Amino acid sequence: MCGIVGILGTDKAPLELYNGLFAIQHRGQNGAGIYIAEDGNTRIIKGPGLVGDVFDKNTLSNLRGNMGIGHVRYPTIGSEPGRDAQPFQTVYPLKIGMAHNGNIVNYKQIEEEGGFNLMSQCDLELILAVFSRELAKEDKINEKALFRAVGRTMDRLNGSYSVIALIQGFGLLVFRDPHGIRPMIFGKKVTLEGSSYAVASENIVLDILGYDIVRDVKAGEAILIRETKTIETRQVRPNMSRHCMFEWVYFARSDSTIERTNVYEARLRLGKELANKWKENDHDLDVVIPVPDTARTYALAIAEELGVPYREGLLRNRYVGRTFIMPDQLSRETGVRTKLNPIIEELKGKKVALVDDSIVRGTTSKKLVQLVKKSGAEEVHFLVGCPPIKAPCYYGVDMPTKHELKAANKKVEEIREDIGCDSLTYQTIDGLVKGIGREKNELCLACLNEDYPTQVREDIREYFSEQREKERKEFKVSEQF
Ligand code: SF4
């Protein structure tokens, strides 16, 4: 789950890319990069760490250009923060810089069959190689040829990919996989100096930079924004939308609007749905306490719906980011205390509804229940915004292997016992769909019901599983959950 930004048509492009990346830092903290172009000259600056680590004042003030792309990196299979940071560049058949958000399921297969000489294990390098090869097959490279090459690239790729490419002599070319699993939106700004365009993973980038939203890039669509500021759009492959439900549940910023559905409002509705499910219980509650930060919105709605006071009973250390390097079980356990500290006065002697967005391994949930009980809570009732996560994600969310997923192997009552809470209430899939406010067949729910939008062969599932376990042992992947 990475974040991408593209800007075209303003000398402020370097600063806008930098500020845009800051706005979507939550989508990846493992690396950052900017590719900038002006008059045929291009430059890439990228590296491991946060946006502020990679770009200091000096670096930024030396960047010149009126168009560019930026990326914040979230690590997935096979990744090394330094080597695999995006964007990537090629010079044949044209100079192209590219960045993407997503994950290619058939990476290994394409790499082996294609004989590509890749320098990294970043799937974006493969997307760029496939696209460039398809483009090179064209007799003459013009707009139609670009769209044809995108179509043939889509035919080769299986997975999720929202791509921004900067193509010399043309401008920004963006495309989104036929299921539109990862988000992408574009906007326009008109000033006295003229018009400029921005493309990004989330609309907050456009809001912050002063762009008016034009619309989401559609699933299976490609859009070419030319240096001359004309726009060409093509539905290169059929739109079979299956947007990732986890964007609304956890990933996207609350102030974002994904596919015209505001994330904050969706989380309030999800909280209300969860409260309705809770009403099937006959337990009493004194207080509703969120696990910060995402679950705050769920907890607010639950408190309102149940008429129970909302309180902040756990405080997050704001200097510990969403990602926290926890390569093994032991440090994951100590990690909870590094991140969160209880306010005993809000917990002691109370019947607490503890609200979290999801349970993945269950290790964190168990620690949280222990923490709240140790703080004197009389009862702890755990309410979860996301239905049981039963299967891994192959589309860019770094979930654990199936045998590590709590709900893949246990029934709700067994999970409750393991976690040590007095009751456990999960969101239902119907409640989730209703809360998000989209049609069920428009959403990817595969980690809940194993109905993957694309074919994921058994050998690929095994490969992912082996890689994940291997890399965790080698400390290569930062844990999200
Ligand atoms: S499997 Fe789950 S996390 Fe992955 S894209 Fe689908 S809904 Fe999102």
Residues whose N, C-alpha, C, O or C-beta is under 5 A from the ligand:
A	BS01	SF4	C244 M245 F246 P392 C393 Y394 Y395 V397 C444 L445 A446 C447
